[in-house]
């Protein structure tokens, strides 16, 4: 999985590609063998010649399973396949091992095999390619002869420098290893970070299995030793249980936080719990997200979830601050339809009157530019929606005096920081989210029977929308005066 992300060709794919995102290439010569019509993405005359199908250095990976042994001039085929791999990309070869499979000409052997291979045969052929095409690292060398396998796996990573390196030989299996799985959003990853220091204190080598989006948030966390990155939907959802079961065998402990919040403590549309009576849902789901993650990991809960900016990111954030005044960051919206506050303009106007010397940063994605309209001529309001990446946003949130917003990843990232927070809750209760947050004022909807709903909302099907503002009724029911007063109180404490 880690070696087959991005643009990948599956050579000799047959009737089924190994991963759905692969580009299947086949000659279709074995249609009669499979007894079905093969429909690869690309049909070629011969998989040893990709000149009319694949551009030079255009692939993140070239994958081949049980094909090379059918090709007479296999060194030429390897050279051609290597041509297609980008620098930094991978050539992934899965082949029958001569020690585990009948040799050519013996009973049970495949009559179409041209070679009986051992790993050293392929490595020696790849050494010759290096002279002309740059260098490689051998990152995986595995014998696979358990169950119904009779093969070996080699993975070569292409690099611009010449020479061969055998990276797999330097790899040492740690005595205690933990893999933490989480594929969620920004807030989910910060919540995941809270268990990592405890695992390190217990002596574990920690691997985090996540998506590129998740890695972006935690990439400088000092408690992470290794990554296992997979693209979104690279492993189809239906195959994830089997995939996780296989991966779990590699580690001392395997901590799967998938759906530790969504689907478990926040019901999802289509699940039975989504139709439970509100009281039953509340009784079952009114549990702290951080405490639950810690219990799944088997570690004590601690206020350890933090965002770690790089020194450069921190320096840029500090350079944006107003010296001698109040610095406030407002996260305009979150990932769901109910995560924006419709009274923000009234609150902002009141803050500008209350604090003549202030700087208010408005942050969010590109769509949040709509929520910034009307403040173009106010120099004390800095409109940054769509301008800052998430890491720069979180670095700035750590440095300001006050952070305001709904239940967003930005607020989660500073939950245990010393600066002040004002959060407008929507589908989560204080027990769920902010129970352990420091220096935080949690504002809850007033006289609203559906709060807290403990539901995930992807649209308005099950969320009550306010007809006047277009916001969720839970946000509409939090008075702007309450938000303003909470911010004023926290701002005064922040600079006291």
C-alpha positions in Angstrom: 0.0 0.0 0.0 2.6 2.7 0.9 4.4 2.1 -2.4 1.4 2.2 -4.8 -0.1 5.7 -4.1 -0.9 8.2 -6.9 -0.5 7.4 -10.6 0.2 3.7 -10.8 0.2 1.2 -13.7 -0.6 -2.4 -13.1 1.2 -4.4 -15.8 -0.4 -7.7 -16.9 -3.4 -6.8 -14.7 -5.6 -9.6 -16.1 -9.3 -9.3 -15.3 -8.9 -7.6 -12.0 -6.6 -4.7 -11.0 -4.9 -5.0 -7.6 -6.2 -1.6 -6.5 -9.2 0.3 -8.0 -7.1 3.4 -8.7 -4.5 1.6 -10.7 -4.3 2.0 -14.5 -4.6 -1.5 -15.8 -2.4 -2.5 -18.8 -2.6 -5.9 -20.5 -2.1 -7.5 -23.8 -5.3 -9.5 -23.4 -3.5 -12.6 -24.8 -4.8 -14.7 -21.9 -8.4 -14.0 -22.4 -9.0 -17.7 -23.1 -7.1 -18.6 -20.0 -9.5 -16.6 -17.7 -12.5 -17.6 -19.7 -13.9 -14.0 -19.5 -13.5 -10.9 -21.6 -10.7 -8.8 -20.2 -11.2 -5.0 -20.2 -8.0 -3.3 -19.1 -7.7 0.5 -19.1 -4.9 0.2 -21.8 -4.3 -2.6 -24.3 -0.7 -3.0 -25.5 0.9 -5.5 -27.9 3.4 -6.6 -25.3 3.9 -5.4 -21.7 7.7 -5.3 -22.2 7.2 -2.3 -24.5 5.2 0.6 -23.1 6.6 3.3 -25.4 3.2 3.9 -27.0 1.3 3.9 -23.7 3.4 5.4 -20.8 5.5 8.6 -20.8 9.0 8.6 -19.3 9.0 9.2 -15.5 5.2 9.7 -15.5 4.3 7.1 -12.9 4.4 7.2 -9.1 4.7 3.4 -9.2 4.9 0.6 -11.7 3.3 -2.6 -10.3 3.8 -6.1 -11.7 2.4 -9.3 -10.3 3.6 -12.7 -11.7 4.4 -11.3 -15.2 8.2 -10.9 -15.5 8.7 -14.7 -15.5 6.7 -14.9 -18.7 9.0 -12.5 -20.6 12.1 -13.9 -22.4 14.2 -10.7 -22.3 13.4 -9.7 -18.7 16.3 -7.3 -18.3 15.0 -5.2 -21.2 11.5 -5.3 -19.7 12.8 -4.1 -16.3 14.7 -1.3 -18.1 11.5 -0.3 -19.9 9.4 -0.3 -16.7 12.1 1.6 -14.8 11.9 4.3 -17.5 8.3 5.0 -16.6 9.0 5.5 -12.9 9.4 9.0 -11.5 12.3 9.9 -9.3 11.1 9.1 -5.8 8.6 6.5 -7.3 8.6 2.8 -7.0 9.0 -0.4 -9.1 7.0 -3.1 -7.2 7.7 -6.6 -8.4 5.8 -9.7 -7.1 7.2 -13.0 -8.6 7.1 -16.7 -8.0 10.1 -17.9 -6.0 11.9 -20.9 -7.5 12.3 -22.4 -4.0 8.5 -22.4 -3.5 7.2 -23.2 -7.0 7.8 -26.1 -9.5 10.8 -25.4 -11.8 10.3 -25.1 -15.5 9.7 -28.5 -17.2 8.7 -30.2 -13.9 5.3 -31.4 -12.9 3.0 -28.6 -11.8 5.0 -25.9 -13.5 3.5 -23.2 -15.6 4.3 -24.1 -19.2 4.5 -20.4 -20.2 7.2 -19.6 -17.7 10.5 -18.5 -19.3 12.5 -18.2 -16.1 12.8 -19.6 -12.5 13.7 -16.6 -10.4 15.3 -15.9 -7.0 15.4 -12.3 -5.7 19.1 -12.1 -6.5 18.4 -12.6 -10.2 16.2 -9.4 -10.3 18.6 -7.5 -8.1 21.5 -8.2 -10.4 19.5 -7.2 -13.4 18.6 -3.9 -11.7 22.2 -3.3 -10.9 22.9 -3.0 -14.6 20.0 -0.6 -15.1 21.6 1.7 -12.6 24.6 2.4 -14.8 22.3 4.1 -17.4 19.2 5.2 -15.5 20.4 6.5 -12.1 20.2 4.9 -8.7 17.8 3.0 -6.6 17.1 2.0 -3.0 15.9 -1.5 -2.3 13.2 -0.8 0.3 11.5 -4.2 0.5 12.8 -7.7 0.1 10.3 -10.3 1.4 9.8 -14.0 1.0 6.1 -14.8 0.9 5.3 -18.5 1.2 2.6 -18.6 3.8 -0.9 -20.0 3.2 -1.3 -20.1 -0.6 1.6 -17.8 -1.5 4.7 -19.0 -3.2 6.4 -15.8 -4.1 8.8 -13.0 -3.3 8.3 -9.2 -3.2 10.9 -6.6 -4.2 10.3 -2.8 -4.1 12.9 -0.4 -5.7 12.7 3.3 -5.1 14.1 5.5 -7.9 16.5 8.3 -7.0 18.5 10.7 -9.1 21.9 9.8 -7.7 23.8 6.8 -9.1 24.5 3.7 -7.1 22.5 1.0 -5.3 21.5 1.2 -1.6 19.9 -1.7 0.3 17.7 0.3 2.7 15.8 -2.8 3.9 19.0 -4.2 5.5 19.2 -1.2 7.9 15.7 -1.6 9.1 15.4 -2.9 12.7 12.2 -4.1 14.2 11.6 -2.2 17.5 10.9 -4.3 20.5 7.7 -2.5 21.3 5.8 -1.0 18.4 2.4 0.7 18.2 0.4 1.7 15.1 -2.3 4.3 15.5 -4.9 4.4 12.7 -6.9 7.6 12.1 -8.2 9.0 8.8 -10.3 11.9 10.0 -10.2 15.7 9.7 -8.1 18.3 11.3 -9.8 18.1 14.7 -9.8 14.3 14.7 -6.0 14.2 14.1 -5.4 16.6 17.0 -7.5 14.5 19.2 -5.5 11.5 18.0 -2.3 13.3 19.0 -3.3 13.3 22.6 -2.6 9.6 23.0 0.9 9.7 21.3 2.9 11.1 24.2 1.5 8.4 26.6 2.5 5.7 24.1 6.1 7.1 23.9 6.2 7.2 27.7 5.4 3.5 27.7 8.4 2.9 25.4 6.6 2.3 22.1 7.9 3.0 18.6 4.9 4.9 17.2 3.6 4.6 13.6 0.7 6.7 12.5 -1.5 5.3 9.7 -3.4 8.1 8.0 -4.0 10.0 4.8 -1.8 12.8 3.4 -4.3 15.3 5.0 -3.8 13.7 8.4 0.0 13.7 8.0 -0.1 17.4 7.1 -1.5 18.2 10.6 0.8 16.0 12.6 4.0 16.0 10.5 6.2 17.8 13.1 4.8 16.0 16.1 7.9 14.7 18.0 6.0 11.6 19.3 5.7 10.0 15.8 8.5 7.7 14.7 7.1 6.5 11.4 4.2 7.0 9.0 2.0 4.6 7.0 0.3 6.8 4.5 -2.5 5.8 2.2 -4.5 8.0 -0.2 -8.2 8.6 0.5 -10.1 5.4 -0.7 -6.9 3.8 -1.9 -8.0 0.8 0.1 -11.8 0.4 -0.6 -13.9 0.7 2.5 -15.2 -2.9 2.2 -11.6 -4.2 2.3 -10.4 -2.1 5.3 -11.2 -4.8 7.9 -9.1 -7.3 6.0 -6.4 -4.7 5.4 -6.2 -3.7 9.1 -6.1 -7.3 10.2 -3.1 -7.9 8.0 -1.4 -4.7 9.2 -2.0 -5.4 12.8 0.3 -8.5 12.7 3.3 -6.1 12.2 2.9 -4.3 15.5 2.9 -5.1 19.2 -0.3 -3.0 19.6 -2.7 -1.8 16.9 -4.9 1.1 17.9 -7.7 1.8 15.5 -9.4 5.1 16.2 -11.5 5.0 13.0 -15.1 5.9 13.9 -14.0 6.5 17.5 -16.1 9.7 17.3 -18.0 9.5 14.0 -20.4 6.6 14.0 -19.8 5.9 17.7 -20.2 9.1 19.7 -21.7 11.1 16.8 -24.3 9.1 14.9 -24.0 8.8 11.1 -26.9 9.0 8.6 -27.8 5.5 7.6 -26.8 3.9 10.8 -29.4 2.5 13.3 -28.2 4.9 16.0 -29.2 7.8 13.9 -32.8 7.0 14.4 -32.7 6.4 18.2 -34.8 8.6 20.4 -32.8 11.7 21.4 -32.6 10.8 25.1 -31.2 7.3 24.3 -28.7 8.8 21.9 -27.6 11.3 24.6 -27.3 8.6 27.3 -25.2 6.4 25.0 -23.0 9.1 23.3 -22.5 11.7 25.9 -18.9 10.6 26.5 -15.7 12.6 26.2 -14.0 12.1 22.8 -10.5 12.3 24.3 -11.2 10.0 27.2 -12.7 7.5 24.8 -9.7 7.6 22.5 -7.4 7.0 25.5 -9.4 4.0 26.6 -9.2 2.5 23.1 -5.4 3.0 23.3 -5.1 1.6 26.8 -3.4 4.7 28.1 -4.4 7.3 30.8 -6.1 10.4 29.4 -3.9 13.5 29.5 -4.2 17.0 28.1 -1.5 16.2 25.5 -3.1 16.9 22.1 -1.2 19.7 20.5 -0.2 21.1 17.1 3.5 21.5 16.5 4.4 24.2 14.0 7.9 24.3 12.4 10.2 27.2 13.6 9.6 28.9 10.3 5.8 28.6 10.6 5.9 30.0 14.2 8.1 32.9 13.1 5.6 33.8 10.3 2.7 33.7 12.8 4.5 35.9 15.3 5.2 38.4 12.5 1.5 38.9 11.9 0.6 39.9 15.5 -0.2 43.4 16.7 2.2 44.5 19.4 0.6 46.1 22.5 -2.9 45.2 21.5 -5.5 42.3 21.5 -4.9 39.7 18.9 -8.0 37.5 18.1 -8.5 34.7 15.6 -12.0 33.8 14.5 -12.4 30.4 12.7 -15.4 31.2 10.4 -16.6 27.7 9.7 -16.0 24.0 10.1 -16.5 21.0 7.9 -20.3 20.6 8.4 -23.2 22.8 7.5 -24.0 23.7 11.1 -20.5 25.0 11.9 -20.8 28.7 11.3 -22.1 31.4 13.5 -24.6 33.8 11.9 -24.1 36.6 14.5 -20.4 37.1 13.8 -20.7 40.6 12.2 -22.6 42.0 15.2 -20.0 40.6 17.5 -17.1 41.9 15.4 -18.5 45.4 15.3 -18.9 45.4 19.1 -15.3 44.1 19.6 -14.0 47.0 17.4 -15.7 49.5 19.6 -14.6 47.8 22.8 -11.0 47.4 21.8 -9.7 50.3 19.6 -6.3 48.7 19.5 -6.9 45.2 18.3 -6.2 42.9 15.3 -8.8 40.3 14.4 -7.8 37.5 12.0 -10.6 35.9 10.0 -9.6 32.4 8.8 -11.3 29.6 6.8 -11.3 28.0 3.5 -12.0 29.7 0.1 -15.8 29.6 0.6 -15.4 31.6 3.9 -14.5 34.6 1.8 -18.3 35.1 1.6 -18.4 35.5 5.4 -15.7 38.1 5.3 -17.6 40.5 3.0 -18.3 43.9 4.4 -15.0 44.3 6.3 -12.8 45.2 3.4 -12.2 48.8 4.6 -11.6 47.9 8.3 -7.8 47.7 8.8 -8.1 46.1 12.2 -9.7 43.0 10.6 -7.3 40.9 8.6 -9.2 38.7 6.1 -7.2 35.5 5.5 -9.8 33.0 4.4 -8.4 31.0 1.4 -5.1 32.7 1.9 -3.5 30.6 4.7 -3.0 26.9 4.6 -4.2 24.9 7.6 -0.7 24.7 9.1 -0.2 28.4 9.0 -3.6 28.9 10.4 -3.0 26.6 13.3 0.4 28.2 14.0 -1.3 31.6 14.1 -4.0 30.2 16.4 -1.3 29.2 18.9 0.1 32.7 19.1 -3.0 34.9 19.4 -4.6 36.0 22.7 -8.1 34.6 21.9 -9.4 32.0 19.5 -13.2 32.0 18.7 -15.2 29.7 16.6 -17.6 26.7 16.3 -16.6 23.1 16.8 -13.7 23.2 14.3 -10.2 21.7 14.0 -8.7 25.1 14.7 -10.3 25.2 18.2 -9.3 21.6 18.8 -5.7 22.4 17.9 -5.4 25.0 20.8 -7.6 23.1 23.3 -4.8 22.7 25.7 -2.8 25.8 24.9 -2.6 28.6 27.5 -4.4 31.2 25.3 -8.1 31.8 25.7 -10.9 30.2 23.7 -14.6 30.8 23.1 -16.4 28.0 21.4 -20.0 27.8 20.2 -21.1 24.2 20.5 -23.5 22.6 18.1 -23.8 18.8 17.8 -21.4 18.1 20.8 -21.9 18.6 24.5 -19.4 20.1 26.9 -18.8 16.6 28.2 -18.1 15.4 24.6 -15.7 18.1 23.5 -14.5 20.9 25.9 -14.7 19.2 29.3 -10.9 19.2 29.7 -10.0 22.2 27.6 -8.1 25.0 29.4 -9.0 28.7 29.5 -12.2 28.0 27.5 -15.7 29.4 27.6 -18.2 26.9 26.1 -21.4 28.5 24.8 -24.3 26.2 24.3 -27.7 26.8 22.5 -30.4 28.4 24.6 -33.7 26.6 25.0 -33.2 24.3 22.0 -34.7 20.8 22.5 -32.5 19.2 19.8 -29.2 20.2 21.5 -27.0 18.3 21.8 -28.0 16.1 18.9 -24.9 13.8 18.9 -25.3 13.6 15.1 -23.1 14.1 12.1 -24.7 16.3 9.5 -23.7 16.3 5.8 -26.7 18.3 4.8 -29.9 19.8 6.3 -31.9 16.6 6.2 -31.7 16.1 10.0 -30.4 19.5 11.1 -32.8 22.3 11.8 -32.0 25.4 9.7 -32.9 28.9 10.7 -35.0 30.4 7.9 -33.8 34.0 8.5 -30.0 33.5 8.6 -29.6 30.1 6.9 -27.5 28.9 9.8 -28.3 26.0 12.1 -30.8 26.8 14.8 -28.3 25.7 17.4 -26.0 28.5 16.4 -28.7 31.0 15.8 -29.9 30.5 19.4 -26.6 31.6 21.0 -27.1 35.3 21.5 -24.4 37.6 20.0 -24.3 39.5 23.3 -23.3 36.3 25.0 -20.6 35.7 22.5 -19.4 39.3 22.8 -19.3 39.2 26.6 -17.4 35.9 26.6 -14.8 37.2 24.3 -14.4 40.5 26.2 -14.0 38.6 29.5 -11.4 36.2 28.0 -9.6 39.0 26.2 -9.2 41.0 29.4 -7.9 37.9 31.2 -5.5 37.2 28.3 -3.7 40.5 28.6 -4.0 40.9 32.4 
